[in-house]
Amino acid sequence: MILVATTGLIWLAATAWIYLGTKAELERVLDTRLQEAARMVSSLVRDAGASAPAAIAATPQIAASEPGGYERQLSCQIWSLEGRLVAASTAAPADRLSSHAAGFSDNVIAGELWRVYAIEDAAKGVRVLVGDRLGLRDRLVNDLVLGLVAPTLLMLPIFAGLIWISVGRGLSPLRGIAADLQQRAADDLAPLHARVIDEIRPVTDALNGLLTRLDAARRHEREFTAFAAHELRTPLAGIRTQAQIARVADTSAMRTAALDHIMHGVDRTARLISQLLALARLESGAEPNRREPVNLGQLLRDIDREGQRPASIIVEIDAGIDAMKVEGDPDHLKLALRNLHDNACGHSPAGGRVRWLRIGEFELAVDDEGPGVPSDELALIRQRFYRGRAAQNAGSGLGLAIVDVALHKVRAELTFSTPPSGRGLRAAVSFARCVSACKFDPVRRGIGVQL
C-alpha cells in the first residue's frame, strides 16, 4: 500500500511539473508568434490609408480567424498615431487592445484578459496591436497536459495493481518464513529452507547465519555447563568427604590433615571458578576491547612478581622482549601471558627453569622443563578441561583455553611445540605486528634477566 501511495505521489508531482513546464514553454512560443505577426503586419502596412486592411488580410495567423480556434486565434488592430482606428481583424474586439506604444502588455477587455504586443512605426504613422486571449492559452495548456496525462491516469490503476500483485508475490516467502518461525519451538535453531527472490535472499542468508551462530553458542553453553558441573562436582565431593573425616577424627593430627585437604580443595575450586568466569567474560564480549601500547618485558616481570610460583622455580626473561611493544587490550594480554606463565611454572619440577624467549621479530615463547606433551596431543591441549595423559598437577584444564581466547582478542596466534632441548613444552605467541621493536638479533636471545 505504501508503494502504491508513493507511486501516486510521484505521478502527481510529475503531472504538476509537466503542467508548469508546458505552460511556460507555450507562453514563450505564443509570445513569439505575437511578435512575428505584429512585425509582419507592420512590414506590409505602407501608410495609415487603404493598405492597412490588406496587410491584415495578408497575415496568415490573423486572417480568417475562427473564434475559439487555436490555429488562428490572434486579433489585430491598426491605429493611427492620432488615435484613429485604421483597420481591424474580424475577431478583434471593439475596444482598443492596448494603450502601450510598444512591447508586451496584459489588458482586460470586455471582462477578458488579453496578451498584446504593440509596434509603433512613426514614419508610417501607425501603431500595430496584435493580441490573443489568455483564457484560450490556459485552455490550450490544459488540453495539452490532459492529452499527455490522460493515458497515464488510465494506466495508473493497472500499474498499481501490477505493483500490488508483484510485491505481494515477492513478499509471500516472508510470510511463510514468519509462519515457520512462529510455529517453531524455542530450541529449534535449524536454518530456514525457503525459496525467495534474489532481493530477499541476503535477508534469509543473514538470518540463517544468525541461527547457526545461536545454535553453536547454545551447544557450546550446554557443553560448557556440563563440563563445569562435572569439574566442580569432584572438588566439592572431596571437600565434603574431608569435612566428614574432620568431624569424626579422633586425633588432632587426623583433623589437621583433613582440614588441610579441605583448604586445598577450596583453593582448587576457587581457581576453577575464577577461570570459568574469566573464560565466560572473554567469550561474551561484554567488556570493551581496548587498544593500548603494552611493553611485553615489563608485563612479564609484573606477572612474575604478582604470582605465587614456587621459590625453587627459576624464571628467565630474554632481554630482547623488553624491546617488544604491542598494541592490544592490556587486560587480555596480561590474562593470556599470566596463564602461560602459571602453566609453565606449574609443570616444571623443583629447581627447573622457565624461560621466556624472543624467537622472532613479532614472536615470543615460553619454555618449561616439565614432562612435555605427546605430539598427538598438541592440537588438543587448548580444548576446555583437557589435561592429557601425562598431566601430573591438579589443574582444571582451562588455562590454555583461556590463553587461546584472550590472544585471539588481541589478534595473536598461539602454537605449541617441543623446545630444542627436547624436554618440556614450548608455547609460542605470534603477534600481527609490534608498535615498536628493535631489529631481532638471535645472538642476544640468550642474554636475559633471571628472576
Sequence and secondary structure as in RCSB ss.txt:
>XXXX:A:sequence
MILVATTGLIWLAATAWIYLGTKAELERVLDTRLQEAARMVSSLVRDAGASAPAAIAATPQIAASEPGGYERQLS
CQIWSLEGRLVAASTAAPADRLSSHAAGFSDNVIAGELWRVYAIEDAAKGVRVLVGDRLGLRDRLVNDLVLGLVA
PTLLMLPIFAGLIWISVGRGLSPLRGIAADLQQRAADDLAPLHARVIDEIRPVTDALNGLLTRLDAARRHEREFT
AFAAHELRTPLAGIRTQAQIARVADTSAMRTAALDHIMHGVDRTARLISQLLALARLESGAEPNRREPVNLGQLL
RDIDREGQRPASIIVEIDAGIDAMKVEGDPDHLKLALRNLHDNACGHSPAGGRVRWLRIGEFELAVDDEGPGVPS
DELALIRQRFYRGRAAQNAGSGLGLAIVDVALHKVRAELTFSTPPSGRGLRAAVSFARCVSACKFDPVRRGIGVQ
L
>XXXX:A:secstr
 HHHHHHHHHHHHHHHHHHHHHHHHHHHHHHHHHHHHHHHHHHH  SSSTHHHHHHHT TTTTT  TT STT  E
EEEEETTS EEEE TT  SS S   SSEEEEEEETTEEEEEEEEEETTTTEEEEEEEEHHHHHHHHHHHHHHHHH
HHHHHHHHHHHHHHHHHHHHHHHHHHHHHHHHHS TT          TTTHHHHHHHHHHHHHHHHHHHHHHHHH
HHHHHHHHHHHHHHHHHHHHHHH SSHHHHHHHHHHHHHHHHHHHHHHHHHHHHHHHHHT S    EEEEHHHHH
HHHHHHS   TT EEEEEGGGGG EEEE HHHHHHHHHHHHHHHHHHS TT EEEEEEEETTEEEEE  S    G
GGTTTTTSTT   TT  S   S HHHHHHHHHHHTTEEEEEE  TTSSS EEEEEES  SB     GGGGG EEE
 
